[in-house]
Amino acid sequence: MGFSTCTFEQACSIEGPRVQVRPLGVEQSNSSVVLDEHAILKLYRRVEEGSNPDFAISLQLTEHTDFTSLPPVAGGIMLNREGRSTAVAMLQPFLAGDGDGWTYALQSAQEFLGRTLDLPEEQFRPFAGMPLLAAAAAYTQSNGPNAELFGDGLTVFENLGTRTAEFHVALASSTRQPAFKPEAVDEAYLLRLADVFSRQAHQALEHLNAHLRDLPVDVQDRINLILAEGTRLTRRFHQLAAMKSRATRIRCHGDYHLGQVLRRGTDWILLDFEGEPLRPLSERQEKHSPLKDVAGMIRSLAYAAMHVLYSRQETSGEERACWAIRLHAWEEWAQAAFLHGYLARAAGASFLPVREKHLELLLTSFLLNKAFYETEYELNNRPGWLRIPLEGILTLVTGERNEETA
């Protein structure tokens, strides 16, 4: 796909029919407008020198792969300065959908809660206490007699895993372009992960300790449990440095969660490949194990479940305990379906470690790092949501204990 160029004066002199323009109306790190309900023009607010990840990845997928679960690039506006260029806008077809993944997940969790309130736990929670990989391996849509309590949800979340894997397989397919050619998950990369993850964890633990007395008593109790397990948790990061795997790292989404996917029936469109918008451009261009994206979506599913639980403050303690069991079950089902779909489609890909213990180590390390990142964010911005990442960390603590006693 090539782009024609013209001067500003030429562009302004072009005459044509009037176009209806409306703002997209969702929270994004860019400004997007819909043109005649057929196209969307995305204007990047932060124009940095270098290759914009959203534009570069979208263009790579459009021109050099057969991945179709995205809005393809139809055009763009580039800013050229001193021989270097960067994208300032991207034009894509406007793909109408049924809402983003976050909205669907909240609806699915609430419906599951309503359908299971009168059922015993054993009828809807086959994955209780199972590690994620074991649950994904054991998952089928017929698990237990009441899998239909999910409606289309199991198909929807399994398809999300499949599309995510196809996205990664497409990004890993380039062998010529340096910006997209897979690289080894080597000792230097693993040492860097271990160092960054450990420092972020220690920082989060220090901040939790410093703010402990400012938080509700039940939150203090959860934090004290986490502080007591700090060494056990960070030990996993140190194990990364000793891991030897032939897996590769690739360009990834970088900020993958339920708000970054558009549902269309039981299928999905992936959006917004900018990475974490507050990170420097150089970091957002880095290659990672795509399990970073997988961990981001798994944590997003956990957020949806816990958001439903904690958003109803008027419930009694007994009701909350009843709801917690059922929403944890929804989370387990959704995560198992997503991960099952992902691993089935990505099987044999260069970026997946061959040995299961390496796969488990990488995935749980990214999950734990994400939970610590969320902890810092919520502590600084939304203290009322702090319970959600704390529960995620405690779940991983339980997993560590189970492994040591197995």
Buried (B, 14 or more C-beta within 10 A) or exposed (E): EEEEEEEEEEEEEEEEEEEEEEEBEEEBBBEBBBBEEEBBBBEBEEEEEBBBBBBBBBBBBBEBBEBEBBBBBBEBBEEEEEEEBBBBBBBBEBEEBEEBBBBBBBBBBBBBBEBBEEBEEEBBBBBEEBBBBBBBBEBEBEBBEBBEBBEEBBBBBBBBBBBBBBBBBBBBBBEEEEEBBBEBBBEEBBEEBBBEBBEBBEEBBEBBBEBEEEBEEEBBEBBEEBEEBBEEBBEBBEBBBEBEBEBBBBBBBBBBBBBBBBBEEBBBBBBBBBBEBEBEBEEBBBBBBBBBBBBBBBBBBBBBBBBBBBEEEEEEEEEBEBBBBBBBBBBBBBBBBBBBBBBBBBEEBBBBBEEEEBBBBBBBBBBBBBBBBBBBBBBEEEBEBBBBBBBBBBBBBEBBEEEEEE
